[in-house]
Amino acid sequence: MDDEPMWAADHVVAPTPGSAITIPETANKFAIKGNHLTIVKGNQFNGRTKTDPHKHIHEFLGICDMFKYGDTENEAVLLMMFLLSLTGEEKTWLDELNEGTIETWDEL
């Protein structure tokens, strides 16, 4: 039971062609550093029953708070990095949302 996903995966997966997350235009003014990507990917959430989504969000926000990209708002960094913090069924869930569904961190 530990390996069961939090949501039933017995349906046909039809990924959305574009991203559900709309990245703010300010994101074009900087690039995420490779070591920051590695840290986020090392703390991925897979949605298994023994994992805590609230803890994942708390840790994700803590990691992203360490990153500073000049005058860029932290929200742009959060939106860009969040997809990389998911794996497995959780990433599939996000990929299945309609393109442009999420425009702010609060919506996410």
C-alpha positions in Angstrom: 0.0 0.0 0.0 3.0 2.3 0.5 3.5 2.6 -3.2 -0.1 3.5 -4.0 -0.6 6.9 -5.6 -2.7 9.5 -3.8 -5.1 9.6 -6.8 -6.3 6.8 -9.0 -4.3 6.4 -12.2 -6.7 4.0 -14.0 -7.6 6.5 -16.6 -6.2 7.4 -20.0 -3.5 10.0 -19.7 -3.8 12.8 -22.3 -1.1 15.4 -21.6 -1.9 19.0 -22.5 0.3 20.3 -25.4 1.4 23.4 -23.5 2.2 24.0 -19.8 -0.5 24.5 -17.3 1.7 27.0 -15.6 2.0 30.4 -17.3 5.5 31.8 -16.6 5.6 35.6 -16.1 7.4 37.6 -18.8 10.0 38.7 -16.2 11.3 35.1 -16.2 12.9 35.9 -19.6 15.4 38.2 -17.8 17.3 35.4 -16.0 18.3 31.8 -16.1 17.9 29.3 -13.3 21.4 28.0 -12.2 22.2 24.4 -12.6 23.0 23.7 -9.0 19.6 25.2 -8.0 17.9 22.8 -10.4 19.8 19.9 -8.8 18.6 20.9 -5.3 15.0 21.1 -6.4 15.1 17.8 -8.3 16.7 16.2 -5.3 13.6 17.0 -3.3 10.9 15.8 -5.7 7.4 14.8 -4.6 5.8 11.7 -6.1 2.4 11.6 -4.4 2.8 8.3 -2.6 0.6 7.8 0.4 3.5 8.0 2.9 4.6 11.4 1.6 3.3 14.7 2.8 2.4 17.3 0.2 2.4 20.1 2.8 5.9 19.2 3.8 7.0 19.2 0.2 5.6 22.7 -0.4 7.2 23.9 2.8 10.6 22.5 1.8 10.2 23.7 -1.8 9.5 27.3 -0.6 12.5 27.1 1.7 14.8 26.0 -1.1 13.5 28.7 -3.5 13.9 31.4 -0.8 17.7 30.7 -0.9 17.7 31.8 -4.6 18.0 35.4 -5.6 17.9 36.5 -9.2 18.4 40.2 -9.2 15.2 42.2 -9.3 13.1 39.2 -10.5 10.1 38.5 -8.2 10.4 35.2 -6.3 7.0 34.2 -7.8 8.5 33.8 -11.2 11.2 31.5 -9.8 8.6 29.5 -7.9 6.4 29.0 -11.0 9.4 28.0 -13.1 10.8 25.5 -10.6 7.7 23.9 -9.3 7.2 21.5 -12.2 10.7 20.2 -11.6 9.8 19.4 -8.0 7.2 16.8 -9.1 7.7 13.3 -10.4 5.5 10.3 -11.1 1.7 10.7 -10.8 2.0 14.2 -9.4 3.8 15.4 -12.5 1.2 13.6 -14.7 -1.5 15.4 -12.8 0.0 18.8 -13.5 0.7 17.9 -17.2 -3.0 17.0 -17.6 -4.3 20.4 -16.6 -5.3 22.7 -19.4 -2.7 25.1 -20.8 -2.5 28.4 -19.0 -4.6 27.2 -16.0 -2.1 28.5 -13.4 -0.8 32.1 -13.6 0.2 32.8 -10.0 1.7 30.9 -7.1 -1.6 31.3 -5.1 -3.4 29.6 -7.9 -0.9 26.8 -7.9 
